[in-house]
Amino acid sequence: MSQQDKPMLVVGGGIGGVAMALALGRQGRRVQLLEQLEEIAPIGYGVQMGPNVLPMLDQLGVGQAVRRAAYLPPEIELFDAYTAQRLACVPLHGAAFDAMFPQPYIAIHRVDLHEILLQACRAYPHIEMVQAATVTGFSESAQGVQAQCADGKSFEGEAMIAADGLRSKIRAQLFPDDAPRATGYVAHRAIVPFDQAPASLQSRLGVTMWSGDGFHVIYYPLRNQSELNLVAVFRVDPPVASAAGHAEQLQAAVATCQGEVRDVLACMNLERRWAIADREPLRRWSQGRVTLLGDSAHATLQSLAQGAGMAVEDVCVLSRLIERSEGDHASAFSRFQRLRLTRTARVQLTSRALWEEYHCGGIAAQVRNQAWGERSPQDFLYCVNWLWSPVDLAELA
Ligand SMILES: Cc1cc2nc3c(=O)[nH]c(=O)nc-3n(C[C@H](O)[C@H](O)[C@H](O)COP(=O)(O)OP(=O)(O)OC[C@H]3O[C@@H](n4cnc5c(N)ncnc54)[C@H](O)[C@@H]3O)c2cc1C
């Protein structure tokens, strides 16, 4: 362990923050992770991770544990919600996939991924998890950074990495005019025991998605196919305040859809909803000894299922740069944002474009159906090659 007297401060105990604490802990650094919740615990739903992510998790020493906990979907299929026309099939195993991607595409319960990362952190006594610590802001001096918390406490560190999510307080201090971009869509999520799911949903073992005018639903198995993860995303325009009115609005939207789409809604508690938002790409997200990471830096719509993946990639790139920076954190942070800008902005902007395609109706949907129908499974793999190919960490040497 190094002789530094001040720890590195990590704000936020989501996947990005815990992975960052682990990466720094593995370098022998002291870390204080400041999390606002009384208990560091993730929202318990599924998360998909492209073949670009496992090599990063290997770098953090948790790849094998993640492989054991992961479900490997055989394909991603996208259907028209009204006609059941198959618009896309992306094979996730077989010769074409294996030739391009040596690592699998996985689906994992977020709780399992988080617990694997937390468990790995526990092996390093110099990683301290500070819970019920809501960071409200920071101040920086030549010697370090001070994080201020809502209860009046403060924490001194060498540098600060803010992984405090979409509504980051640290981003708000760095860029007061910047705010999350609301989309007018809400998400509903559920996990049900696989054998209790409607038979229509049990019949598909891949990642299955249905697209309609102003909504999509998606589902896939988890945990050795013992559970089914479901997500339903709807445009609510105008939003209806009452739970009953909201449920009616959604039922009306799927009334003329295939039964499988309605089966998804039947599994969900429509009273719980999450507003969907993303962020504008930023050219700068570091300043001096402070940097953003994960959603706080580049929150994206979930069209490509890569928000958590990008956070894990950030961690591997940033920790490698810190390791090589000989204590010059400002230089490491500035290089980090330069190296990560184009890839993360491409994820954000491509996700927005795909979002439109997923949710269009009328003539736009007809055009989408024709255009997507012309693509072969191999074509879809080529389309995601830029994303699913892992970041080359050796280049950072
Ligand atoms: C419906 C849906 C489906 C998704 N599916 C996928 C998917 O399949 N694959 C994928 O890769 N991504 C997916 N994502 C995106 C993914 O969830 C996020 O990109 C990822 O969780 C971001 O991780 P993070 O650590 O940056 O932020 P978060 O997970 O948001 O963690 C932030 C943490 O900081 C804490 N915090 C916040 N403010 C403070 C504060 N002031 N002080 C201290 N602590 C604070 C929070 O409590 C939280 O623990 C999905 C998102 C949604 C909404």
The ligand as a Gaussian input file, in Angstrom:
#p B3LYP/6-31G(d) Opt

LIG

0 1
 C      -34.661000       1.150000     -17.931000
 C      -33.150000       1.153000     -17.988000
 C      -32.494000       0.040000     -18.508000
 C      -31.101000       0.036000     -18.611000
 N      -30.487000      -1.060000     -19.143000
 C      -29.143000      -1.068000     -19.271000
 C      -28.483000      -2.189000     -19.840000
 O      -29.123000      -3.182000     -20.203000
 N      -27.120000      -2.151000     -19.969000
 C      -26.384000      -1.072000     -19.532000
 O      -25.140000      -1.101000     -19.653000
 N      -26.977000       0.007000     -18.992000
 C      -28.337000       0.033000     -18.852000
 N      -28.946000       1.114000     -18.287000
 C      -28.123000       2.262000     -17.874000
 C      -27.412000       2.005000     -16.554000
 O      -28.362000       1.683000     -15.569000
 C      -26.636000       3.243000     -16.128000
 O      -25.942000       3.775000     -17.200000
 C      -25.631000       2.885000     -15.023000
 O      -26.305000       2.342000     -13.919000
 C      -24.837000       4.115000     -14.623000
 O      -24.019000       3.791000     -13.515000
 P      -23.376000       4.948000     -12.628000
 O      -22.593000       4.241000     -11.577000
 O      -22.701000       5.939000     -13.501000
 O      -24.622000       5.722000     -11.992000
 P      -25.778000       5.190000     -11.037000
 O      -26.043000       3.755000     -11.227000
 O      -26.924000       6.139000     -11.209000
 O      -25.182000       5.357000      -9.569000
 C      -25.071000       6.618000      -8.956000
 C      -24.874000       6.394000      -7.468000
 O      -24.546000       7.635000      -6.859000
 C      -25.347000       7.823000      -5.720000
 N      -25.483000       9.285000      -5.546000
 C      -26.195000      10.134000      -6.323000
 N      -26.055000      11.389000      -5.876000
 C      -25.223000      11.327000      -4.808000
 C      -24.691000      12.312000      -3.927000
 N      -25.009000      13.613000      -4.068000
 N      -23.859000      11.921000      -2.929000
 C      -23.530000      10.607000      -2.775000
 N      -24.039000       9.634000      -3.575000
 C      -24.850000      10.001000      -4.582000
 C      -26.650000       7.112000      -6.027000
 O      -27.380000       6.790000      -4.862000
 C      -26.138000       5.888000      -6.760000
 O      -25.789000       4.857000      -5.873000
 C      -30.343000       1.158000     -18.180000
 C      -31.003000       2.262000     -17.639000
 C      -32.388000       2.264000     -17.547000
 C      -33.078000       3.478000     -16.982000

